Amino acid sequence: MNYMNRQRRLAFLSLLLVGLISVISVSLVSCQPSQVASPKPILVAAGASLTDALQDVELAYRKSSNSAPIRHNFASSGALQQQIEEGAPIDVFISAATKPMNQLEKAGLLAAGTRRDLLQNQLVLVVPANATGITGLEDLQQESVRRIAIGEPRSVPAGQYAQQALMKTGLWEKLQSKYVFANNVRQVLQFVESGNVQAGLVYITDAKTSSKVKVVQTISDSLHDPITYPIAVVNRSPNQAEARAYTEFLASDAAKTVFRSYGFVPL
């Protein structure tokens, strides 16, 4: 009899314990804040010249309702084109030239109806802020000018525009021994800032970001192809709706105000 009573008591206590655990579990769940799925980050691949402007645009974008977080990948447009071709998980591409975007469109890698021209820019000749004696491209022939930085023309749009300008002025071949090729336009700017080169060709938007360089010549648009920045959504993007919303925001007045402050011309 005592054995049976002990068994009943143990069974009762076990049931009571299970009940208490259930009550505690329900209470804990009810105390948890409601879980709302966060928007997936949008990976934006953009030419290096957009580094500062797009980071400021992101601040404005965050203020828009239900905006997805942004992750940037800044590099030369040619390098980014190659990454997309190799399957990198990029949602939005902003190129500093039309050629990389043309190649991706030809390969069928852009989402239909998303490509458009976003911005325009200008090419300028810059020298260290305290430098003298260089006022234009012709002065690059001086013996005192030993090194000239430009982007690698095979992959860097700013380098391609620089090559075109120097060829049209008859200087390209004459200056061959002086070129220092950079991986992107921001590296060109860094070379000039450091004084390791006597001059460099960058965008006006890059020059505006630095107090260590000065613009000595704005290169005529007639000397190179139009400096146009196309934008598009990559067709493999898993975040099509968010990516399209972001590209639409870049055409807003808020975004255009930021771009203009850096010297870009919104289209």
Secondary structure in CASP SS format (residue, H / E / C, confidence):
PFRMAT SS
TARGET T0000
AUTHOR 0000-0000-0000
METHOD secondary structure of the structure
MODEL  1
M C 1.00
N H 1.00
Y H 1.00
M H 1.00
N H 1.00
R H 1.00
Q H 1.00
R H 1.00
R H 1.00
L H 1.00
A H 1.00
F H 1.00
L H 1.00
S H 1.00
L H 1.00
L H 1.00
L H 1.00
V H 1.00
G H 1.00
L H 1.00
I H 1.00
S H 1.00
V H 1.00
I H 1.00
S H 1.00
V H 1.00
S H 1.00
L H 1.00
V H 1.00
S H 1.00
C H 1.00
Q C 1.00
P C 1.00
S C 1.00
Q C 1.00
V C 1.00
A C 1.00
S C 1.00
P C 1.00
K C 1.00
P C 1.00
I E 1.00
L E 1.00
V E 1.00
A E 1.00
A E 1.00
G E 1.00
A H 1.00
S H 1.00
L H 1.00
T H 1.00
D H 1.00
A H 1.00
L H 1.00
Q H 1.00
D H 1.00
V H 1.00
E H 1.00
L H 1.00
A H 1.00
Y H 1.00
R H 1.00
K C 1.00
S C 1.00
S C 1.00
N C 1.00
S C 1.00
A C 1.00
P C 1.00
I E 1.00
R E 1.00
H E 1.00
N E 1.00
F E 1.00
A E 1.00
S C 1.00
S H 1.00
G H 1.00
A H 1.00
L H 1.00
Q H 1.00
Q H 1.00
Q H 1.00
I H 1.00
E H 1.00
E C 1.00
G C 1.00
A C 1.00
P C 1.00
I C 1.00
D C 1.00
V E 1.00
F E 1.00
I E 1.00
S C 1.00
A C 1.00
A C 1.00
T H 1.00
K H 1.00
P H 1.00
M H 1.00
N H 1.00
Q H 1.00
L H 1.00
E H 1.00
K H 1.00
A C 1.00
G C 1.00
L C 1.00
L E 1.00
A C 1.00
A C 1.00
G C 1.00
T C 1.00
R C 1.00
R E 1.00
D E 1.00
L E 1.00
L E 1.00
Q E 1.00
N C 1.00
Q C 1.00
L E 1.00
V E 1.00
L E 1.00
V E 1.00
V E 1.00
P E 1.00
A C 1.00
N C 1.00
A C 1.00
T C 1.00
G C 1.00
I C 1.00
T C 1.00
G C 1.00
L H 1.00
E H 1.00
D H 1.00
L H 1.00
Q H 1.00
Q C 1.00
E C 1.00
S C 1.00
V C 1.00
R C 1.00
R C 1.00
I E 1.00
A E 1.00
I E 1.00
G E 1.00
E C 1.00
P C 1.00
R C 1.00
S C 1.00
V C 1.00
P H 1.00
A H 1.00
G H 1.00
Q H 1.00
Y H 1.00
A H 1.00
Q H 1.00
Q H 1.00
A H 1.00
L H 1.00
M H 1.00
K H 1.00
T C 1.00
G C 1.00
L C 1.00
W C 1.00
E C 1.00
K C 1.00
L C 1.00
Q H 1.00
S H 1.00
K H 1.00
Y E 1.00
V E 1.00
F E 1.00
A E 1.00
N C 1.00
N C 1.00
V H 1.00
R H 1.00
Q H 1.00
V H 1.00
L H 1.00
Q H 1.00
F H 1.00
V H 1.00
E H 1.00
S H 1.00
G C 1.00
N C 1.00
V C 1.00
Q C 1.00
A E 1.00
G E 1.00
L E 1.00
V E 1.00
Y E 1.00
I H 1.00
T H 1.00
D H 1.00
A H 1.00
K C 1.00
T C 1.00
S C 1.00
S C 1.00
K C 1.00
V E 1.00
K E 1.00
V E 1.00
V E 1.00
Q E 1.00
T E 1.00
I C 1.00
S C 1.00
D H 1.00
S H 1.00
L H 1.00
H C 1.00
D C 1.00
P C 1.00
I C 1.00
T E 1.00
Y E 1.00
P E 1.00
I E 1.00
A E 1.00
V E 1.00
V E 1.00
N C 1.00
R C 1.00
S C 1.00
P C 1.00
N C 1.00
Q H 1.00
A H 1.00
E H 1.00
A H 1.00
R H 1.00
A H 1.00
Y H 1.00
T H 1.00
E H 1.00
F H 1.00
L C 1.00
A C 1.00
S C 1.00
D H 1.00
A H 1.00
A H 1.00
K H 1.00
T H 1.00
V H 1.00
F H 1.00
R H 1.00
S H 1.00
Y C 1.00
G C 1.00
F C 1.00
V E 1.00
P E 1.00
L C 1.00
END
